[in-house]
Amino acid sequence: MVFRHDDHEPMLVTWRGYRNLQIVMWCTLLIGPGFILAGRHDNSRGLIWAGAIIFPLSGWLIFRARPFFAYIIPAKKAQEAKRKVLSAYPHGFLSCEPACGPKLKCYRSKQDLFDILGTKDGEKLQDWKPDDRVIDSIGREYRLVPQPNKKSYDIEPTGETWSSEKLLALAEADARLLKKDADALRARVESAPTDKRIPVLMKAVDEMAPGSIWTVVAVGLFSLLFFFAVYFGLTKVIPWLLKQRG
């Protein structure tokens, strides 16, 4: 096969050389940007490494900036509280675990609660302490009773009743622990009708669950690991494949 160069002199290319040229062209078109991201381009190596450091930090900065934005837009928080005032879990339950960090956890229905307790299938998802309690949407308190198989729990009424104010005080303490807006939480609950305050509080507790924190951490770790996978993959695997094909 013959190609013409700029000086019009013929240039002979063997079939093996042509195949290698094809591979190089495809790499340029399809994964050429990947080589640049992997730092194969001399001028971009420093920028890519700087980006690898800055990108995970940006997620942390966004997370830390949330209290600041919550402070500068209190009017928006108040409007949001009014919109959500009737948004509630009328069939929900709260668990109160004094020995835990956030003391209140929400379960949207009795089925969700029993899934954790293992009441129906005999497989509990966590161990409970004797002081832990469960509260329903009208404030009735239940104790957790281990079943004979010791693999599940049932609930038994204690005869006690929790007020919305008592639950709200615990929820506010949890909100401060999780760096949430405790004032907006109180406004949301107190704006609700008296008989709906506990169901509204349940939904508020569910929404401020710490799952979002772990999501940020997981995304940051995944991004960092993905960068190293791309870097080492493209700098080791692709050159090795090209060498084998040569």
GUVEXRO-826237 format. One record per residue (C-alpha): residue number from 1; residue in one letter; chain; x, y, z. Coordinates in steps of 0.1 Angstrom, whole numbers, padded with zeros to 4 digits. Each point is the difference from the previous one (the first is absolute). Example, Ala and Ser with C-alpha at 12.3 -4.5 7.8 and 13.67 -1.06 7.14 Angstrom:
2
R; pos; code; unit; u; v; w
R; 1; A; A; 0123; -0045; 0078
R; 2; S; A; 0014; 0034; -0007
END
This chain:
246
R; pos; code; unit; u; v; w
R; 1; M; A; 0000; 0000; 0000
R; 2; V; A; 0013; 0035; -0009
R; 3; F; A; -0007; 0034; 0016
R; 4; R; A; 0012; 0033; -0013
R; 5; H; A; 0019; 0023; 0023
R; 6; D; A; 0001; 0038; -0001
R; 7; D; A; 0032; -0001; -0022
R; 8; H; A; -0019; -0022; -0025
R; 9; E; A; 0024; -0029; 0007
R; 10; P; A; -0017; -0034; 0002
R; 11; M; A; 0000; -0016; 0035
R; 12; L; A; -0004; -0037; 0002
R; 13; V; A; -0022; -0014; 0028
R; 14; T; A; -0002; -0037; 0008
R; 15; W; A; -0033; -0017; 0010
R; 16; R; A; 0011; -0003; 0036
R; 17; G; A; 0010; 0037; 0000
R; 18; Y; A; -0034; 0008; -0015
R; 19; R; A; -0018; -0020; 0028
R; 20; N; A; 0021; 0018; 0026
R; 21; L; A; -0010; 0033; -0016
R; 22; Q; A; -0036; -0009; 0001
R; 23; I; A; 0003; -0008; 0037
R; 24; V; A; 0017; 0033; 0007
R; 25; M; A; -0028; 0018; -0020
R; 26; W; A; -0028; -0017; 0020
R; 27; C; A; 0018; 0008; 0033
R; 28; T; A; 0002; 0036; -0011
R; 29; L; A; -0037; 0002; -0009
R; 30; L; A; -0015; -0021; 0028
R; 31; I; A; 0023; 0001; 0030
R; 32; G; A; 0024; 0028; -0009
R; 33; P; A; -0017; 0023; 0026
R; 34; G; A; 0005; -0028; 0025
R; 35; F; A; 0038; 0001; -0006
R; 36; I; A; -0001; 0037; 0007
R; 37; L; A; -0020; -0005; 0032
R; 38; A; A; 0024; -0027; 0010
R; 39; G; A; 0029; 0024; -0002
R; 40; R; A; 0016; -0014; -0031
R; 41; H; A; 0002; 0036; -0015
R; 42; D; A; 0029; 0017; 0016
R; 43; N; A; -0017; 0034; 0003
R; 44; S; A; -0030; -0014; 0017
R; 45; R; A; 0015; -0023; 0027
R; 46; G; A; 0003; 0027; 0026
R; 47; L; A; -0036; 0013; -0006
R; 48; I; A; -0014; -0035; 0001
R; 49; W; A; 0016; -0008; 0033
R; 50; A; A; -0011; 0034; 0014
R; 51; G; A; -0035; -0009; -0012
R; 52; A; A; 0002; -0034; 0017
R; 53; I; A; 0006; 0018; 0033
R; 54; I; A; -0024; 0028; -0005
R; 55; F; A; -0029; -0021; -0011
R; 56; P; A; -0005; -0020; 0032
R; 57; L; A; 0006; 0032; 0020
R; 58; S; A; -0027; 0018; -0019
R; 59; G; A; -0026; -0026; 0012
R; 60; W; A; 0011; 0006; 0036
R; 61; L; A; -0002; 0038; -0004
R; 62; I; A; -0035; -0003; -0015
R; 63; F; A; -0011; -0021; 0030
R; 64; R; A; 0016; 0024; 0025
R; 65; A; A; -0016; 0030; -0017
R; 66; R; A; -0036; -0012; 0005
R; 67; P; A; -0004; 0016; 0034
R; 68; F; A; 0011; 0033; -0015
R; 69; F; A; -0026; -0001; -0027
R; 70; A; A; -0026; -0010; 0025
R; 71; Y; A; 0009; 0031; 0020
R; 72; I; A; -0003; 0025; -0029
R; 73; I; A; -0033; -0013; -0013
R; 74; P; A; -0022; -0003; 0032
R; 75; A; A; -0031; 0013; -0020
R; 76; K; A; 0003; -0029; -0024
R; 77; K; A; 0002; -0024; 0029
R; 78; A; A; -0031; 0015; 0015
R; 79; Q; A; -0020; -0003; -0032
R; 80; E; A; 0012; -0036; -0004
R; 81; A; A; -0012; -0008; 0035
R; 82; K; A; -0035; 0014; -0008
R; 83; R; A; -0002; -0020; -0032
R; 84; K; A; 0009; -0032; 0019
R; 85; V; A; -0022; 0006; 0030
R; 86; L; A; -0026; -0026; -0010
R; 87; S; A; 0026; -0024; -0014
R; 88; A; A; 0000; -0028; 0026
R; 89; Y; A; 0003; -0037; 0007
R; 90; P; A; -0034; -0008; 0016
R; 91; H; A; 0009; -0037; 0003
R; 92; G; A; 0036; 0005; 0010
R; 93; F; A; 0021; -0009; 0030
R; 94; L; A; 0030; 0015; 0018
R; 95; S; A; 0026; -0020; 0018
R; 96; C; A; 0018; 0017; 0029
R; 97; E; A; 0034; -0014; 0007
R; 98; P; A; 0016; 0020; 0029
R; 99; A; A; 0035; -0016; -0005
R; 100; C; A; 0003; 0010; -0037
R; 101; G; A; 0012; 0032; -0015
R; 102; P; A; -0032; 0011; -0017
R; 103; K; A; -0025; -0013; 0024
R; 104; L; A; -0031; 0000; -0022
R; 105; K; A; -0005; -0022; -0031
R; 106; C; A; -0031; 0000; -0022
R; 107; Y; A; -0019; -0029; -0015
R; 108; R; A; -0026; 0010; -0025
R; 109; S; A; -0024; -0029; 0008
R; 110; K; A; -0004; -0029; 0023
R; 111; Q; A; 0013; -0023; -0027
R; 112; D; A; 0032; 0020; -0002
R; 113; L; A; 0004; -0003; 0038
R; 114; F; A; -0007; -0037; 0000
R; 115; D; A; 0026; -0005; -0028
R; 116; I; A; 0026; 0014; 0023
R; 117; L; A; -0012; -0019; 0031
R; 118; G; A; -0004; -0033; -0020
R; 119; T; A; -0034; -0004; 0015
R; 120; K; A; -0015; -0018; -0030
R; 121; D; A; 0030; -0018; -0016
R; 122; G; A; 0020; -0007; 0032
R; 123; E; A; 0031; 0019; -0012
R; 124; K; A; 0008; 0032; 0019
R; 125; L; A; 0022; 0026; -0017
R; 126; Q; A; 0015; 0014; 0032
R; 127; D; A; 0002; -0007; 0038
R; 128; W; A; -0020; 0022; 0023
R; 129; K; A; 0007; 0010; 0036
R; 130; P; A; -0025; -0003; 0029
R; 131; D; A; -0003; 0038; 0002
R; 132; D; A; -0010; 0004; -0037
R; 133; R; A; -0036; 0010; -0007
R; 134; V; A; -0023; 0003; -0030
R; 135; I; A; -0026; 0027; -0003
R; 136; D; A; -0030; 0000; -0024
R; 137; S; A; -0016; 0029; -0018
R; 138; I; A; -0022; 0010; 0029
R; 139; G; A; 0027; -0002; 0026
R; 140; R; A; -0006; -0035; 0015
R; 141; E; A; 0032; -0016; 0014
R; 142; Y; A; 0010; -0036; -0006
R; 143; R; A; 0029; -0021; 0014
R; 144; L; A; 0019; -0025; -0021
R; 145; V; A; -0005; -0036; 0010
R; 146; P; A; 0025; -0026; -0011
R; 147; Q; A; -0017; -0031; -0015
R; 148; P; A; 0009; -0035; 0013
R; 149; N; A; 0022; -0007; -0030
R; 150; K; A; 0021; 0031; 0009
R; 151; K; A; 0001; 0009; -0037
R; 152; S; A; -0029; 0025; 0000
R; 153; Y; A; -0020; 0024; 0021
R; 154; D; A; -0036; 0010; 0005
R; 155; I; A; -0015; 0032; 0015
R; 156; E; A; -0020; 0002; 0031
R; 157; P; A; -0018; 0031; 0013
R; 158; T; A; 0013; 0015; 0032
R; 159; G; A; -0031; 0022; 0007
R; 160; E; A; 0021; 0031; -0002
R; 161; T; A; -0006; 0028; -0025
R; 162; W; A; 0026; 0024; -0015
R; 163; S; A; -0010; 0036; -0008
R; 164; S; A; 0011; 0017; -0032
R; 165; E; A; 0021; 0025; 0020
R; 166; K; A; 0020; -0028; 0016
R; 167; L; A; 0007; -0016; -0034
R; 168; L; A; 0007; 0035; -0015
R; 169; A; A; 0027; 0006; 0026
R; 170; L; A; 0017; -0032; -0009
R; 171; A; A; -0003; 0007; -0037
R; 172; E; A; 0015; 0035; 0004
R; 173; A; A; 0030; -0015; 0018
R; 174; D; A; 0004; -0025; -0028
R; 175; A; A; -0002; 0028; -0026
R; 176; R; A; 0027; 0020; 0018
R; 177; L; A; 0022; -0032; 0001
R; 178; L; A; -0005; -0005; -0038
R; 179; K; A; 0006; 0037; -0008
R; 180; K; A; -0036; 0005; -0010
R; 181; D; A; -0023; 0030; 0005
R; 182; A; A; -0016; -0006; 0034
R; 183; D; A; -0020; 0033; -0002
R; 184; A; A; -0016; -0010; -0034
R; 185; L; A; -0008; -0034; 0015
R; 186; R; A; -0019; 0016; 0030
R; 187; A; A; -0018; 0024; -0023
R; 188; R; A; -0011; -0028; -0022
R; 189; V; A; -0014; -0021; 0028
R; 190; E; A; -0016; 0029; 0020
R; 191; S; A; -0018; 0012; -0032
R; 192; A; A; -0018; -0033; -0003
R; 193; P; A; -0034; -0007; 0017
R; 194; T; A; 0005; -0015; 0035
R; 195; D; A; -0012; -0034; -0010
R; 196; K; A; 0024; -0001; -0030
R; 197; R; A; 0031; 0012; 0017
R; 198; I; A; 0015; -0035; 0007
R; 199; P; A; -0006; -0013; -0035
R; 200; V; A; 0015; 0032; -0014
R; 201; L; A; 0030; -0004; 0023
R; 202; M; A; 0004; -0036; -0012
R; 203; K; A; 0004; 0012; -0036
R; 204; A; A; 0024; 0027; 0011
R; 205; V; A; 0022; -0025; 0019
R; 206; D; A; -0001; -0023; -0030
R; 207; E; A; 0012; 0028; -0023
R; 208; M; A; 0029; 0010; 0021
R; 209; A; A; 0013; -0036; 0004
R; 210; P; A; 0039; -0001; -0003
R; 211; G; A; -0001; -0020; -0032
R; 212; S; A; 0008; 0031; -0021
R; 213; I; A; 0033; 0004; 0018
R; 214; W; A; 0012; -0035; -0009
R; 215; T; A; -0012; 0006; -0036
R; 216; V; A; 0024; 0030; -0002
R; 217; V; A; 0028; -0021; 0014
R; 218; A; A; -0007; -0029; -0023
R; 219; V; A; -0001; 0022; -0031
R; 220; G; A; 0033; 0016; 0010
R; 221; L; A; 0017; -0033; 0005
R; 222; F; A; -0014; -0014; -0032
R; 223; S; A; 0012; 0030; -0020
R; 224; L; A; 0035; -0003; 0015
R; 225; L; A; 0002; -0037; -0007
R; 226; F; A; -0014; 0004; -0035
R; 227; F; A; 0028; 0025; -0008
R; 228; F; A; 0027; -0024; 0011
R; 229; A; A; -0016; -0028; -0019
R; 230; V; A; -0001; 0021; -0032
R; 231; Y; A; 0036; 0012; 0006
R; 232; F; A; 0016; -0034; 0006
R; 233; G; A; -0022; -0017; -0025
R; 234; L; A; 0008; 0023; -0029
R; 235; T; A; 0037; 0003; 0008
R; 236; K; A; 0006; -0037; 0005
R; 237; V; A; -0026; -0021; -0018
R; 238; I; A; -0004; 0019; -0033
R; 239; P; A; 0037; 0004; -0006
R; 240; W; A; 0004; -0037; 0008
R; 241; L; A; -0027; -0009; -0025
R; 242; L; A; 0016; 0022; -0027
R; 243; K; A; 0033; -0017; 0007
R; 244; Q; A; -0015; -0035; -0004
R; 245; R; A; -0017; 0010; -0032
R; 246; G; A; 0033; 0014; -0013
END
